[in-house]
């Protein structure tokens, strides 16, 4: 028989995405101390409780209830979720925490796997969240479900747009609008800013409307400027890209500088810290100089940025594709072909819609050299990649 433990305390920690190490760091104790608290071996000292409550995002009174709840292991969270989906009137925080954790785990896979493979599970989780929201009573439980809805709606918007190879603008925007509405319920400016930022991507890179993208990116920066340097900085980078698309080099430079100020102020406790990557500034800056027809400047920035990459993410293919475009415009065709081969290698694994668009743009710019063997090899691989992407899109219903 298992010894009684503080299962609800551990579940709360997991539900907001903290490891034992991260919680220990937030409260300024050793991990072993957190382990003993969750095992119900010891009690948090009075001077730890306020920091512990803040880290777990609960009141001091709610923390006391979590600490007092010592018992046997509850039914497995997935079994609990199955039960509340059959009996929605019994929905509780444990089921919601498990649902939110599944959404977050799926979101972590987004950068590395084809979106078509994630859509079905994401759609199921989103549907479950929406269903439970219809039955949850007002109060803390409903707020937690709204927060889950923000995350599942944002993820669905990303997946739908990516899986459709950035063609299904209406469905993606619908999900982002749902995320914005849910963020209003939770008064979460960071989540609202992130969803507005995603809408700006569609305007900039899908619909070809830089004026609309500029306005949306500005709104994203305003919504998040007091709460997240990450989202505000990313939004200003896309303000910068919109200016570049409009040919406004001066405003472009100003936005780049403003984004740098935000990124320099990023701390580990930023609520959007997981969205931050040191290469983002260079990726967007290089893209901007390509829009402004300055391939020499773009290539230098993108080459430095490429050295910072340690993972093969969807954004990696975009960076390599832009590097290829810079090489083409400088008439370095063999170098461009090599970079396109590297980009295709990434896309063969994750089929990111943004990377596909940039690589196909580079291939169109290679047409004057289509008879050269290096370019023919690239085109052969692109044809195979295009066929695989179309088949995947058909299977996903696009």
N, C-alpha and C positions, 0 to 999 in steps of 0.2 A: 504494500500500500504506500502511495506517495505521500510525503509530508505536506501539510498545508503551506500554501505560499500566497503572496499578494499578486494573484494573476491579473486582477484589474489594473493594478499599478503598472505591471509590465506591458499589458495590452495598450494602455494609454500611451506609454512611451513609444511603442511600435507604431501605433496609429498615427502619430504626428511625425513619423519618419526618423526617430532618433535611435542610435545604437546606445548600448550601455556606456561606451567610451565617450560619446558625444554628450550624453546627459551628465556624466561625471565631470567633464570639462566645464559645462555650463554652471554647475553647482560648486565647482572648485573642490572636488573630492577625488579619491582614487576610484577606479572602476570597481575594485573589490568592495568598496563601500556600497555602491549601487547594487551589486550582486546580493549583498547581505540584506539590504532593504527589501529587495524583491523576493528574497527567500523568507522574509519575515524573521530573520535572525536578530536584527537590530532595528531601532527606530531612528529616523532622522532627528538630529538635535534641533532644538528650537531655532537656532541661528541659520540652519540650512533650509528650513521649511519655506520661507518666502521665495528664495531663489529656486527651490525645487518646484514650487507651484508655478512660478513664472516660466520656467523651462518647459514644463508640461502643459502650459497654457490653460491652467485651471485656477479657480479661486483657492485661497487657503482653506476655506471650509470644504470644498470638493476634494482637496488633497487629503484632508483629515479622513474623509469617507473612504477614499481609496486605500489609505494606510490601515484603516480599521477592518477592511474587507479581507480577511484571511480565511482561506478555505481550500477545498479540494479543486483539482483541475476541472474547469467547465467543459462542456462539450466542445469539440473542435470547432473553430470559428466558421469553417465552410459549412459544417452541419448546422450551425446556428443561423447562418445566412440563408441556407436552403429552407430552414423552418420559417423564418420571418417572411420570406418571399411567398410561402404558402399561407402564412398568417400575418399579413402586413400590420395589423393592429398591435402586434407584439414586438415591433422593431425596437432595437436598443442600441446603445453606443458600441457594444462589442461587435455587432453585425456591421454597423456603419464603418467602424475602424478597419475591419477586415476588408470590406468593399473598397475603401479608399486606398488601403495598402496595395491591393491588386491593381488598381488604376495606376498607382505610382510605379509599380514594378513593370507594367506594360510600357509606361512612358520612358523608362530607362532603356528599353529595348529599341525605341524608335530610331535612334541614330545609327544603329548597327544592322537592322534587319529590314527587309522589304515591307513597306506599309501594307501591301496586300495580304501579308501573312498575319498581320496584327488586327486587321479591321473587324473580323468576326467577333473576337473576344472583347475588343474595345466597345463594339456596338452592344454586346450583351451587358457589359458592366454599366454602360451609359443608360440602357433601358431599365436595368434594375434600380439604378439611382433615381431616375425619373419616376418610376412606379412607387418606390418607397416614400418619395417626397409627397405624393398625393395622400398618404396615410399618416405621415408623422405629425405629432402634435406640435404646437408652437413652443418655442423655447430652445434650449441647448441642443436637443436632438435634431431639430429641424435646421438649426444653423450648421451643424456638422454635415448634414446631408446637402445643404446648399454649397458648402465648401467642396464636398465631393463632386457635386454637379459642375462647379467651375472647372475642376481638373479634368473630368471626363469629357465635358463639352469641348474644352480647348484641345485635348488629345484627339478627339474625333475630327475636329476641323483640320488639324494637321494631317491626319491619316488620309482623310477623304481627298484633300487637295493633292497630297503627294502621290497617292495611289492612282489618281486620275491623270497623272503626269501634268499637274497644274492646269487642268482644263475645267474642272467642276468648281467654278467660283461661287455659284449660288449656294450649293449645299455647304461648302466650307464656311462661307460667311454666316450662314444660318446657325451653325454650331458656335461660331465665335460670338454672335449676338446673344445666344443663350448663355454663354459663359459670362458675358458682360452683365446681363440681367441678374444672374446668380451672384456675381461679385457685388452688385448693389445691395443685395439682401445681407451679405456678410460685411459690407463696408470695407472691402478689401481692394484698396487702390492698386496694389501690386498686381493682383490677378486681373483686374480690369485693364491696367496698362498693358499687360502681356497679351490679352486678347485683342485689344486695339492694335497692338504692334503686329500681330498675326494678320489682321485685316489689311494693314498697310502693305504687307508682303504681297497679298493678292492683287492689290491695286498697282503696285510697282512692277511685279514680275509676271503677273498673269494677265491682267487687263490692259497693261500699258498706259496707265493713267497716273503719271507722276504727281500731278496737282492734288489728286485725291489721296495718293499715298503720303504726300507731304503733310496734308492736314491730319490724317490718321496717326502718323508717327509723332506729330506734335502733341496730339491728344494723349498718346501713350506716355510721352515724356512728362506731361503735366500731371497725369493721374498718379504716376509713381515717383515723382521727383523727391518727395519727403520721406519715402519709405524704402526705396530700393535704388541704390546707385547702379545696380546691374541693369534693371529694366530701363531706367532713365538713360543710361549710357547707350544701350542697344537701340533705343528709340531714336536718339540723336544721330547715331550712325546711319539710320535709315532716312532721317531727315536729310543728312548729308548726301546719301545716294539719290534721293529725289532731286535735290539741287543739281547734282551732276547730270542726271538725265535731262534736266531742263537747261543745261549749259551754263549754270551760274557758278563759276569757279570760286568767286569770292565767298559766297554764302557756304559753299562746300567746305572751304578751309575753316570757316568759323565753326561750323557744326562739328568737324573733326576735332577741333581743339576743345569744344565743350564736352564732347563724349570722353575725351582723354581725362578731363578733370573728374568726371564721375567714376571712371574705371580706376583712377588712382586712389579713390576713397572707398573702394569696395573692401568689405571686411567679411570674415568667415560667417558671421551671423546675419548677413544680408538674406532676407527671405527668399530671394531668387538666386542665391549663390550657385546653385546647380546649373543655372543657365549660362554662367560666365565661363569663358575660355580666353586665355591670353592672346590667342590668334585672331579673335574677332575683329579687333581694330584694324589690323593689317589686311585681313580679307576684304573688308568693306572699303578701306582706303584704296587698295589696289583696283577694285572694281570701279570706284568712282573715277580714277584717273583714266581708266579705259573708256568710260562714257565720255570723258572730256578729251578723248583722242590724244592722250599722252602715254603711249605704250612704254616708252623708256622708263618713265617715272613709275608706272604701274608695275612693270616687271621687277624693278629693284625692290619695291615694297613686298610684292608677292613672293619673291624668292626668299627674302628674310623670314617671312611668315611661314613659308613651307618648312623651314628648319625647326619651327616650334611644334610641328605636328607629331604626335606620338601614337595616335589612333587613326584607324581608317573609318572615319565617320562620313555621313552623307555630305557634310560641308567640305570634306577633303576633295571630293570630286569637283565641286564648284570651284575651289581654289585652283586645282590643277587645270581645269578647263579654261579659267581666266588666264592662267599662265601661258597656256597654249595660244590663246588669242593674242596676247601680248607678243609672243614669239612670231606669230604669223605676220602681224603688222610691222614687225621689224625685219621681215623676210628671212627668218631663221627657221626654215621649214623642217629640217631634220629634228631640231630641238622641239618644235611644236608637235611633231609626230610622236616623239618619245613621251612628252607630257600627256598627250591624249591617250596613249597606251596605258599609262599609269592611272589616268582618270577612269578609263574603261574597266581596268582591273578592280577598282573600288565599286563601280556601278554594277559589275557582275554579281557582287555580293549583296548590295542593299538597294539597287535600282531607285535611288533618290530622284524625285522629279526635278528638283533644281539642278542637280548635276547633269541629268539627261538633257535638259534644255540648253545648258551652257556648252556641253560637248557637241550637240548637234549644231549650235551656232558656230562653234569653231570649225566644224566639218564643212559648213557652207562657205566659210571664208577660205577654206583650202581648195575650193573648186578650180582656181586657175592652175593648180599643181596636181590635178587629179590623176595625171598619167605617170607621175613619179612613183616608183615602187613603194617607198615609205608611206606615201599617202594612200596608195591602194590597199596596203595592209591595214591601215587604220579604218578605211571604209568597209573592208570585209568584216572586221570585228564589230563595227557599228551596226552593220546590217544584222548580224547575229544577235547583238544586244537589243536592237529595235524589235526584232521578232519575239524575243523572250519577254520584253516589256509589254508588247501588245497582248501576248497570250496571258500574261499575268493580269493585265487590265481586264480582259474578257472574263477571266475566272472570278474577278472581284466584282463583276457586274458593271464595269465602265465601258 
